[in-house]
Amino acid sequence: MAKNDHVRLFETRPVKGRVHFRLLAASIFVAICFVFIYRLRFFAAMEGKLERWSWIGLFLSEIWFSFYWFLTIVCRWYSVHRFPYKHRLSQRFENELPDVDIFVCTADPMIEPPSMVINTVLSVMAYDYPPQKLSIYLSDDGGSDLTFYAMLEAAIFSKKWLPFCNKFKLEPRAPEAYFRRAFEADIDHIMVKEWLSVKELYEDMKMRIETITKLNRVPENIRKQHKGFHEWDFVSSKRDHQTILQILIDGRDPDAVDIEGKPLPTLVYLAREKRPQNHHNFKAGAMNALIRVSSKISNGPIILNVDCDMYSNNSKSIRDALCFFMDEEKGDEIAYVQYPQCFDNLTKNDIYASSFLVVHKLEHPGLDANGGPCYIGSGCFHRREALCGKKYDEHFKVNWKRANDRKVEENAIVLEEKCKALASCTYEQNTLWGKEIGLKYGCPVEDIITGLSIQCRGWRSIYMSPEREAFLGVAPTTLLQSLVQHKRWSEGMLQIFLSKYCSLLYGHKKIPLKLQLAYCPYNCWAANSLPVLYYVVVPCLCLLKGIPLFPQTSNPWVVPFAYVAIAQRAYSLGEYLWCGGTFQGWCNDQRIWMFKCTTSYLFAFFEVILKLLGYSKEAFVITEKVADDDVSKRHEQELIEFGATSPMFDILATLAMVNLLSSFGAIKKVMLEADQYSKVLDMFGVQILLCLLLVTINWPVYQAMFFRRDNGRMPSSVTYKSMIFALLVCTLAMH
């Protein structure tokens, strides 16, 4: 064996600053213990029944916060970063690089526009990787001929786009994102003419696709140009149709070349069979159909799956991932390599806290160090065998040459007909698909339990966060979109925690205890709702009633409360800034966390309870990926969008009004008892401070209710209802 064969293809380094983090965590733990001692010691001093129950509720909330904090500390106690060496990969394995199958999933052409979908498809077709080893599959769960038409346009445009990307080493390789960032004045004079030509071709293609999308039908003259359109003659609806499978580019065909004569990747369109009487299992069902169909067409040993809005932003991502899979020492035990989900439409201060800065840079590296990150559904490279249910064996070794030897002899037409049965809605009946093979069924966040089950079969996973983001997607541009998205996620996570797939049960003796615990903070998102709601409401109402719930400001017992609050928030701010955020971004992050707890997580919590009692059914909600011009403009101006009626906004507005009225009550109490000014502040200082802090957090809500005049303001009906509810609650609290 050559000397350089012993050199690792990747390096693992511990995250810096661990000592400071651990010292701070220890000091906060000590302060929390003093808080608990205070609660227990002074409980007997509470005289009335209402006072005692208010005290108990606050204590239980603090116990939960402390437990949840402990879980996050476990996750981040030890963290690592991974650094791949692509040049070593090229030196040793350039001629043995494996075939890679790429799955792109879409579900609705109105919510996920075809022009956006093909940008993702074109970006992954243009990877810096041998094109003959790439196969791209689009799963269209909307069964739309509009999306199929867009794919045909993309197949034609790719003949010009791919050589253009390779010739000038473009980044990113999604045409919309590239031309949005690049301007003619910035282009090298050598490529200006070609740049303008390709841009014009793209704009023309985009215009044709968007025109047909607005028409909501494909004109007859276009339908005659490809045999695939005949499939829609037998389609009843998007929920009732046969399997539609079309190989748009057959990478094995010597005529499938770009304008420079170089081979093109294989490109396949799939709309699996749907029938009203058969459950289709949402995205998990689509992925499993793709796994089966691809196994007959290309059967790449490595699978990448991305959502249709997550275009490739880094053409080297495949090679980065292969540094882990093909490492001679540790590669054979790796099942998947997970990249972070990043977004390209975030505002400067991330108004809806969609970036997950600290999660990506600190929490996921902690999961990686404890046994591997969870699978988050997009931007993930899988080992096909692990995804298909194979258990890890320490004697397992991959022969990459043999893995690439399998050849398919049938032509494209024969393959299309042969593979249709694999995507039928009855194929999985009485099989292990969705149970032991492929993605798991029965949960809105099927990706999490799929990743956990893979880890429990002995495999490990890797978290890879390159300097240049691997994938960029579309984040919600309205508050309601963001809250609904988090409701779906937190609902699925809590379902997992209360099911057999709870990491503490399912992972017992299969994965490390630290990894079992590291899953819990995410699984318990929804459980934060009740303690946060209690802390937001009860101290404010008790302030109106004159019930103190915290130590007097002159009492030494106030120190542990102050230390826990200040130290934790100050360190949180420091982390956020260190991760590349801004102070205003951190403030937005804190605000949205409270909004999620009191709405998304609250609704998710009760939805799960109702499901357990049999009063609610599983549903899948697609987050809208398009916004009108007014909404986009307000988003860019960092104005929170409230312009819709929703029970979530009813709750937000009511809580904001309760906090505001309680603050007015506190100010009135101080002013009317001017002779006992210092005594009132001493007795209720912490509660008053908490109330004013909540008012500050809710300032955008007050703006939307009383001051804004744009279409993003709070609907009048919501404002009136919240004022009535808040006045009623505060009146009852005072009497």
C-alpha positions in Angstrom: 0.0 0.0 0.0 1.4 3.4 -0.9 2.4 5.8 1.8 -0.3 8.3 1.0 -3.0 5.7 1.3 -2.5 5.9 5.1 -3.3 9.6 5.1 -6.8 10.4 6.3 -9.3 12.0 3.9 -10.7 14.2 6.6 -9.7 15.7 9.9 -11.6 16.1 13.2 -10.9 19.0 15.5 -12.6 19.9 18.8 -14.5 23.2 18.9 -12.6 26.0 20.7 -13.8 27.6 23.9 -15.0 24.5 25.6 -13.3 25.3 29.0 -15.1 28.7 29.2 -18.4 27.1 28.3 -18.1 24.4 30.9 -17.1 26.8 33.6 -20.1 29.1 32.8 -22.4 26.0 32.7 -21.1 24.9 36.1 -21.7 28.4 37.6 -25.2 28.6 36.2 -25.9 25.1 37.6 -24.9 26.3 41.1 -27.2 29.4 40.7 -30.1 27.2 39.7 -29.6 25.1 42.8 -29.9 28.2 44.9 -33.1 29.2 43.0 -34.6 25.8 43.9 -33.6 26.2 47.5 -35.3 29.5 47.6 -38.5 28.2 46.1 -38.6 25.3 48.6 -37.5 27.3 51.6 -40.0 30.2 51.2 -43.0 28.2 50.0 -44.4 27.9 53.6 -44.4 31.7 53.8 -47.0 32.0 51.1 -50.3 32.6 52.9 -53.2 32.4 50.5 -54.3 29.5 48.3 -53.9 31.6 45.1 -50.4 32.6 46.2 -49.4 29.0 46.8 -50.6 27.7 43.5 -49.0 30.6 41.6 -45.7 29.8 43.4 -46.0 26.1 42.7 -46.7 26.8 39.0 -43.7 29.1 38.7 -41.5 26.6 40.5 -42.6 23.8 38.1 -41.9 26.0 35.1 -38.4 26.7 36.5 -37.8 23.0 37.0 -38.7 22.4 33.3 -36.5 25.2 32.1 -33.6 23.8 34.1 -34.1 20.3 32.8 -34.3 21.6 29.2 -31.1 23.7 29.8 -29.4 20.6 31.1 -30.3 18.7 27.9 -28.8 21.4 25.7 -25.6 21.4 27.8 -25.3 17.7 27.3 -25.6 18.1 23.6 -22.9 20.8 23.5 -20.5 19.6 26.2 -18.2 18.3 23.6 -18.3 19.4 20.0 -16.2 18.8 16.9 -15.7 20.3 13.4 -14.9 18.2 10.3 -12.4 19.2 7.6 -12.3 17.2 4.4 -9.3 17.0 2.1 -10.6 16.9 -1.5 -7.2 17.0 -3.1 -6.3 13.7 -1.4 -9.6 12.2 -2.6 -8.7 13.2 -6.2 -5.2 11.8 -5.9 -6.3 8.4 -4.7 -9.8 7.8 -6.1 -10.4 10.0 -9.1 -10.9 6.9 -11.3 -13.0 5.1 -8.7 -15.4 7.8 -7.8 -18.9 6.3 -7.2 -22.1 7.0 -9.1 -24.3 9.4 -7.2 -28.1 9.5 -7.5 -29.6 12.9 -6.6 -33.3 13.1 -5.5 -35.2 16.4 -5.7 -38.7 16.4 -4.3 -41.6 18.8 -5.1 -45.3 18.5 -4.3 -47.3 21.5 -5.6 -46.5 23.7 -8.7 -48.5 26.6 -7.2 -46.7 26.7 -3.9 -43.3 25.5 -5.3 -43.1 27.1 -8.7 -41.6 25.0 -11.6 -39.1 27.8 -12.3 -37.7 27.4 -8.8 -37.7 23.6 -9.1 -35.6 23.6 -12.3 -33.1 26.0 -10.7 -32.4 23.3 -8.1 -32.3 20.6 -10.7 -29.8 22.6 -12.9 -27.6 23.4 -9.9 -27.2 19.7 -9.0 -26.7 18.7 -12.7 -23.8 21.1 -12.8 -21.8 19.7 -9.9 -18.0 19.5 -10.3 -18.2 15.8 -10.8 -18.0 13.4 -13.7 -21.4 13.9 -15.4 -21.6 10.3 -16.5 -21.6 9.3 -12.8 -24.6 11.7 -11.9 -28.2 10.8 -12.1 -30.9 13.3 -11.1 -34.4 12.3 -10.3 -37.3 14.7 -9.7 -40.2 13.4 -7.7 -43.3 15.4 -8.6 -46.0 14.5 -6.0 -48.2 17.2 -7.6 -48.3 15.1 -10.8 -48.2 18.3 -12.8 -47.6 18.6 -16.5 -46.4 22.2 -15.7 -43.5 20.8 -13.8 -42.9 18.2 -16.5 -42.8 20.9 -19.1 -40.3 22.9 -17.0 -38.1 19.8 -16.7 -38.1 19.5 -20.5 -37.0 23.1 -20.8 -34.3 22.5 -18.2 -33.0 19.4 -20.1 -32.5 21.5 -23.2 -31.0 24.5 -21.4 -28.5 22.2 -19.5 -26.7 21.6 -22.8 -25.5 25.2 -22.7 -25.5 25.8 -19.0 -23.3 22.9 -17.8 -20.3 23.7 -20.1 -20.7 27.4 -19.3 -20.4 26.6 -15.5 -17.5 24.3 -16.0 -15.7 26.7 -18.4 -15.8 29.7 -16.0 -15.9 27.8 -12.6 -19.2 29.5 -11.6 -20.6 29.6 -8.1 -23.5 29.2 -7.4 -24.6 27.0 -10.3 -28.3 27.7 -10.0 -28.9 30.2 -12.9 -31.4 32.4 -11.1 -29.1 32.8 -8.1 -26.0 33.3 -10.2 -27.5 36.0 -12.5 -29.1 37.7 -9.5 -25.7 38.2 -8.0 -23.5 38.7 -11.1 -23.7 41.8 -13.2 -22.3 42.5 -16.6 -19.9 45.1 -15.3 -18.3 42.6 -13.0 -17.7 40.0 -15.7 -14.3 39.3 -17.3 -14.3 40.9 -20.8 -13.4 37.5 -22.3 -16.7 35.9 -21.2 -19.0 38.9 -21.6 -20.5 37.9 -25.0 -21.1 34.3 -23.8 -22.4 35.5 -20.5 -25.0 37.7 -22.1 -26.0 34.9 -24.5 -26.5 32.4 -21.7 -28.4 34.9 -19.6 -30.7 35.7 -22.5 -31.3 32.0 -23.0 -32.1 31.6 -19.3 -34.5 34.6 -19.2 -36.3 33.4 -22.3 -36.7 29.9 -20.8 -37.9 31.4 -17.4 -40.4 33.6 -19.2 -41.9 30.6 -21.1 -42.2 28.5 -17.9 -43.8 31.3 -15.9 -46.2 32.1 -18.7 -47.4 28.6 -19.0 -47.6 28.3 -15.2 -49.8 31.4 -15.1 -52.0 29.8 -17.8 -52.1 26.7 -15.7 -52.0 24.5 -18.8 -49.5 23.4 -21.4 -50.6 24.5 -25.0 -51.4 21.8 -27.4 -48.6 22.6 -29.8 -46.1 22.0 -27.0 -47.8 18.8 -25.8 -47.2 17.3 -29.3 -43.4 17.8 -29.0 -42.8 15.1 -26.4 -44.4 11.7 -25.9 -44.5 12.2 -22.1 -47.4 14.6 -22.3 -49.7 11.8 -23.4 -49.5 10.4 -19.9 -51.7 13.3 -18.7 -54.5 12.2 -21.0 -55.2 9.5 -18.3 -54.7 11.7 -15.2 -57.9 12.4 -13.2 -56.3 14.7 -10.6 -53.1 15.1 -8.8 -54.4 12.6 -6.2 -55.7 10.1 -8.7 -53.3 9.1 -11.5 -51.1 6.3 -12.8 -47.3 6.3 -12.5 -45.6 8.8 -14.8 -42.0 8.0 -15.5 -39.9 9.7 -18.2 -36.2 9.5 -18.7 -35.5 12.9 -20.2 -31.8 12.5 -20.6 -30.3 9.0 -20.7 -26.7 9.5 -19.6 -25.7 6.1 -21.3 -26.8 7.4 -24.7 -23.8 8.6 -26.7 -26.0 11.3 -28.2 -26.8 12.7 -24.8 -24.1 15.4 -24.9 -23.8 19.2 -24.3 -22.9 21.7 -27.0 -19.2 20.8 -26.5 -19.8 17.1 -27.0 -19.3 16.2 -23.3 -21.7 13.7 -21.7 -24.7 15.0 -19.7 -26.0 13.5 -16.4 -29.1 11.3 -16.5 -32.3 13.2 -15.8 -35.5 11.4 -14.8 -39.0 12.7 -14.1 -41.2 10.6 -11.7 -44.8 11.2 -10.6 -45.6 8.1 -8.5 -49.0 6.5 -8.7 -51.7 8.1 -6.5 -55.1 6.7 -5.7 -57.7 8.2 -3.2 -58.0 4.9 -1.4 -54.3 4.5 -0.8 -52.2 6.5 1.7 -49.2 7.9 -0.1 -47.1 8.7 3.1 -46.1 12.2 1.9 -42.5 12.9 1.3 -41.3 9.6 2.8 -43.4 7.7 0.3 -41.9 9.8 -2.5 -38.4 9.1 -1.4 -38.9 5.4 -1.1 -40.4 5.3 -4.6 -37.3 7.1 -5.9 -35.0 4.7 -4.1 -36.7 1.7 -5.9 -36.8 3.3 -9.3 -33.3 4.6 -9.2 -32.0 1.1 -8.2 -33.0 -0.2 -11.6 -31.9 2.8 -13.7 -28.6 3.9 -12.1 -28.3 2.3 -8.7 -25.7 4.8 -7.4 -24.2 3.7 -4.1 -24.4 7.3 -2.8 -27.7 9.2 -2.7 -28.2 12.9 -2.2 -31.6 14.2 -1.4 -32.6 17.9 -1.5 -35.9 19.8 -1.3 -36.9 21.6 -4.5 -36.1 25.0 -3.0 -32.6 24.0 -1.8 -30.3 24.7 -4.7 -26.7 23.7 -4.7 -24.5 26.6 -3.7 -21.2 24.7 -3.7 -20.2 22.6 -6.7 -17.6 20.7 -4.5 -20.2 19.3 -2.1 -20.2 15.8 -3.5 -16.4 15.6 -3.2 -16.5 16.9 0.4 -19.0 14.2 1.3 -17.0 11.5 -0.4 -14.0 12.3 1.7 -16.0 10.8 4.6 -17.5 7.8 2.8 -14.2 6.8 1.1 -11.9 7.3 4.0 -10.0 4.0 4.5 -10.1 4.1 8.3 -13.5 5.4 9.2 -15.5 5.7 6.0 -17.1 2.2 6.0 -19.0 3.0 9.2 -20.6 6.2 7.9 -24.2 6.0 6.8 -24.9 9.7 5.9 -23.3 13.1 5.8 -25.7 15.9 6.8 -25.2 19.5 5.6 -26.9 22.4 7.3 -30.0 24.0 5.9 -29.2 27.6 5.0 -31.2 30.2 3.2 -30.5 33.0 0.7 -33.4 35.2 1.4 -32.7 36.1 5.0 -32.7 39.7 6.0 -29.6 41.3 7.6 -31.0 40.8 11.1 -32.9 37.6 10.3 -36.3 38.9 11.3 -37.9 35.5 11.6 -34.9 33.7 13.2 -34.8 31.2 10.3 -31.0 31.0 10.1 -30.6 28.6 13.1 -27.1 30.2 13.5 -26.2 28.7 16.9 -27.9 25.3 16.1 -25.8 24.9 12.9 -22.5 26.1 14.4 -22.6 24.8 17.9 -25.4 22.3 18.6 -25.1 20.0 15.5 -21.3 19.8 16.0 -22.2 18.6 19.5 -24.5 15.9 18.1 -21.7 14.9 15.7 -19.2 14.5 18.6 -21.8 12.4 20.5 -22.4 9.9 17.8 -23.7 11.7 14.8 -26.2 14.4 13.8 -29.8 13.7 13.1 -31.0 13.4 9.5 -33.0 16.7 8.8 -34.6 15.7 5.5 -32.6 17.8 2.9 -29.0 18.4 2.0 -28.0 14.9 3.1 -25.7 12.3 1.3 -26.7 8.7 2.1 -25.1 5.4 1.7 -27.8 3.5 -0.3 -27.3 0.3 1.7 -27.7 2.0 5.0 -30.9 3.8 3.8 -32.3 0.5 2.6 -32.1 -1.2 6.0 -28.6 -2.8 6.1 -27.1 -3.2 9.5 -23.6 -2.1 10.1 -21.0 -4.9 10.4 -17.5 -4.1 11.6 -16.2 -6.4 8.9 -18.1 -4.4 6.2 -15.7 -3.0 3.5 -16.7 -1.3 0.3 -15.0 -2.1 -3.0 -15.7 1.1 -4.9 -14.6 -0.4 -8.2 -17.1 -3.2 -7.9 -19.8 -0.8 -6.8 -19.5 1.0 -10.1 -19.3 -2.1 -12.3 -23.1 -2.7 -12.5 -24.4 -1.8 -16.0 -28.0 -1.6 -17.1 -28.6 -3.0 -20.6 -32.2 -2.0 -21.3 -32.9 1.1 -23.3 -34.7 4.1 -21.8 -38.2 3.1 -23.1 -38.0 -0.4 -21.7 -36.7 0.9 -18.4 -39.5 3.4 -18.1 -42.1 0.7 -18.5 -40.3 -1.8 -16.2 -39.8 0.7 -13.4 -43.4 2.1 -13.3 -44.5 -0.8 -11.1 -41.9 0.1 -8.5 -43.7 3.4 -8.0 -47.2 2.0 -7.9 -49.3 2.8 -4.8 -49.7 -1.0 -4.0 -46.1 -2.0 -4.4 -45.3 -1.6 -0.7 -48.3 -3.6 0.6 -47.1 -6.5 2.8 -43.5 -5.4 2.5 -41.0 -3.8 4.9 -40.9 -0.5 3.1 -41.5 2.3 5.5 -40.8 0.0 8.4 -37.3 -1.5 8.0 -36.4 -0.4 4.5 -36.2 3.2 3.3 -37.6 6.2 5.1 -40.0 5.5 8.0 -43.7 6.2 7.8 -46.2 7.5 10.4 -44.6 10.8 11.5 -44.6 14.4 10.0 -40.8 14.4 10.6 -40.0 11.1 9.0 -36.4 12.2 8.5 -35.6 12.3 12.2 -36.8 8.7 13.0 -35.2 7.5 9.8 -31.8 8.9 10.9 -32.3 7.5 14.4 -33.1 4.0 13.1 -30.0 4.1 10.9 -27.8 5.0 13.9 -29.5 2.3 16.0 -28.4 -0.2 13.3 -24.8 0.5 14.2 -24.0 3.2 11.6 -22.7 6.6 12.5 -23.3 10.0 10.7 -21.2 13.1 10.0 -22.1 16.8 10.2 -20.4 18.8 7.5 -20.6 22.6 7.5 -18.2 24.0 4.9 -17.1 27.6 4.7 -19.2 28.1 1.6 -22.7 26.9 2.2 -23.5 23.7 0.4 -27.2 24.4 -0.1 -29.3 27.5 0.0 -33.1 27.5 0.2 -36.1 29.8 0.7 -37.0 30.8 4.3 -40.5 31.9 5.2 -41.2 35.5 4.4 -44.2 36.0 6.8 -44.6 35.3 10.5 -47.6 33.0 9.9 -45.6 30.9 7.5 -42.8 30.6 10.0 -45.1 29.7 12.9 -47.0 27.1 10.9 -43.7 25.5 9.8 -42.5 25.3 13.4 -45.9 23.9 14.5 -45.4 21.0 12.0 -41.8 20.4 13.1 -42.5 20.6 16.8 -45.6 18.4 16.5 -43.7 15.7 14.7 -40.9 15.9 17.3 -43.2 15.5 20.2 -44.9 12.6 18.5 -41.5 10.9 18.3 -40.8 11.6 22.0 -44.1 10.0 22.9 -43.8 7.0 20.6 -41.6 3.9 20.4 -39.1 6.0 18.5 -38.2 8.1 21.6 -34.4 8.1 21.5 -34.3 7.1 25.2 -36.3 3.9 24.4 -35.5 3.1 20.8 -31.8 4.0 21.2 -31.3 2.2 24.6 -28.1 0.2 24.4 -27.9 0.9 20.6 -26.5 4.5 20.6 -24.5 6.4 23.2 -26.4 7.8 26.1 -25.2 11.3 25.3 -26.7 11.0 21.8 -30.0 9.7 23.3 -30.2 12.8 25.4 -29.0 15.1 22.6 -32.1 14.2 20.6 -34.4 15.2 23.5 -34.2 19.1 23.3 -35.5 18.9 19.7 -38.2 16.3 20.6 -39.3 18.5 23.5 -39.7 21.8 21.6 -43.5 21.6 22.0 -43.3 20.9 25.7 -41.7 24.3 26.3 -45.1 25.9 25.5 -46.8 25.6 28.8 -43.9 26.8 31.1 -43.2 29.7 28.8 -46.9 30.6 28.6 -47.1 30.5 32.4 -44.1 32.7 32.8 -45.5 35.2 30.3 -48.9 35.4 31.9 -48.9 34.6 35.6 -46.2 36.9 37.0 -47.9 39.9 35.2 -51.4 39.0 36.5 -50.0 38.5 40.0 -48.4 41.9 39.8 -51.9 43.4 39.3 -53.2 41.3 42.2 -50.3 42.3 44.4 -48.8 38.9 44.8 -44.9 38.8 44.9 -43.4 35.7 43.2 -39.7 36.6 43.3 -37.3 37.8 46.1 -37.2 41.4 47.0 -34.5 43.4 45.2 -32.8 44.1 48.5 -32.8 40.5 49.5 -29.6 38.5 48.7 -31.8 35.7 47.4 -32.4 37.8 44.3 -28.7 37.2 43.2 -29.1 33.6 41.9 -32.2 34.7 39.9 -30.3 37.6 38.4 -27.2 35.6 37.7 -29.0 32.8 35.9 -30.9 35.3 33.7 -28.1 37.6 33.0 -25.3 35.0 32.6 -27.3 32.8 30.3 -28.6 35.7 28.1 -25.2 37.4 28.0 -23.5 34.1 26.9 -26.3 33.5 24.4 -25.6 36.9 22.9 -21.9 36.3 22.8 -22.5 33.0 21.0 -24.8 34.6 18.5 -22.3 37.3 17.7 -19.5 34.8 17.4 -21.5 32.7 15.0 -21.8 35.8 12.7 -25.1 37.3 13.8 -25.9 40.9 14.9 -27.3 42.2 18.1 -30.6 43.0 16.5 -30.6 39.5 15.0 -30.2 38.1 18.5 -33.1 40.2 19.8 -35.2 38.9 16.9 -34.1 35.4 17.8 -35.3 35.8 21.4 -38.6 37.3 20.2 -39.4 34.6 17.7 -38.5 31.9 20.3 -41.2 33.4 22.6 -43.7 33.7 19.8 -43.1 30.1 18.8 -43.5 28.8 22.4 -46.8 30.6 22.9 -48.3 29.7 19.5 -46.6 27.1 17.3 -45.5 24.9 20.2 -48.7 25.3 22.1 -50.8 24.3 19.1 -48.5 21.4 18.4 -48.6 20.2 22.0 -52.4 20.0 22.0 -52.5 18.6 18.5 -50.4 15.7 19.6 -52.5 15.1 22.7 -55.6 15.0 20.5 -54.0 12.6 18.1 -53.1 10.3 21.0 -56.7 10.4 22.0 -57.9 9.7 18.5 -59.5 13.1 17.8 -57.1 14.3 15.1 -55.6 12.9 11.9 -52.1 13.3 10.4 -51.7 16.0 7.8 -48.8 17.4 5.9 -48.5 21.2 5.3 -46.2 22.5 2.6 -44.6 25.9 3.4 -45.3 28.4 0.6 -42.2 29.3 -1.3 -43.5 32.4 -3.1 -44.6 35.8 -1.8 -46.2 38.8 -3.5 -44.3 42.0 -4.1 -45.7 43.9 -1.1 -44.8 41.1 1.3 -41.3 40.8 -0.2 -40.8 44.5 0.1 -41.8 44.6 3.8 -39.7 41.5 4.4 -36.6 43.4 3.0 -37.5 46.3 5.2 -37.6 43.9 8.2 -41.2 44.6 9.0 -42.9 41.6 10.6 -45.9 40.4 8.5 -49.1 40.1 10.5 -51.5 40.7 7.6 -53.7 37.6 8.1 -56.3 36.3 10.6 -55.2 33.3 12.6 -55.7 31.9 16.0 -52.0 32.2 16.5 -52.2 36.0 16.1 -55.2 36.1 18.5 -52.9 34.5 21.1 -49.9 36.7 20.4 -52.0 39.9 20.4 -53.9 39.0 23.6 -50.7 38.1 25.5 -49.1 41.3 24.3 -52.1 43.3 25.6 -52.0 41.5 29.0 -48.3 42.4 29.4 -49.0 46.0 28.4 -52.0 46.4 30.8 -50.0 44.8 33.6 -47.2 47.3 32.9 -49.7 50.2 33.1 -51.0 48.7 36.4 -47.5 48.5 37.8 -46.8 52.1 36.9 -50.1 53.2 38.4 -49.2 51.2 41.6 -45.9 53.0 41.9 -47.3 56.4 41.2 -50.3 56.1 43.6 -48.1 54.8 46.4 -45.4 57.5 45.9 -44.8 57.6 49.7 -44.0 53.9 49.5 -42.2 54.1 46.2 -39.1 52.3 47.2 -41.0 49.6 49.1 -43.1 48.8 46.0 -40.1 48.6 43.8 -38.3 46.5 46.4 -41.3 44.1 46.7 -42.2 43.8 43.0 -39.0 45.0 41.2 -38.3 41.7 39.5 -41.9 41.2 38.3 -42.0 44.8 37.0 -38.8 44.3 35.2 -40.1 41.0 33.7 -43.3 42.8 32.6 -41.4 45.6 30.9 -39.1 43.1 29.2 -42.1 41.3 27.8 -43.5 44.7 26.6 -40.2 45.4 24.8 -40.3 41.9 23.2 -43.8 42.5 22.0 -43.1 46.0 20.6 -43.6 44.9 16.9 -47.0 43.5 17.9 -48.1 46.9 19.3 -46.8 48.6 16.2 -48.9 46.2 14.0 -52.0 46.7 16.2 -51.9 50.5 16.6 -49.4 52.3 14.5 -48.9 50.6 11.1 -51.1 51.4 8.1 -49.6 49.0 5.5 -51.2 45.7 4.5 -48.9 43.8 6.9 -50.6 45.3 10.0 -52.6 43.3 12.5 -56.1 42.7 11.2 -58.7 44.9 13.0 -60.7 41.9 14.1 -57.7 40.4 15.8 -56.9 43.7 17.5 -60.4 44.2 18.9 -60.7 40.6 20.1 -57.3 40.7 21.9 -58.2 43.9 23.6 -61.4 42.5 24.9 -59.9 39.3 26.1 -56.9 41.0 27.7 -59.2 43.5 29.6 -61.4 40.6 30.7 -58.4 38.6 32.0 -56.8 41.6 33.8 -60.1 42.6 35.4 -60.7 39.1 36.7 -57.1 39.0 38.0 -57.6 42.2 40.0 -60.8 41.0 41.7 
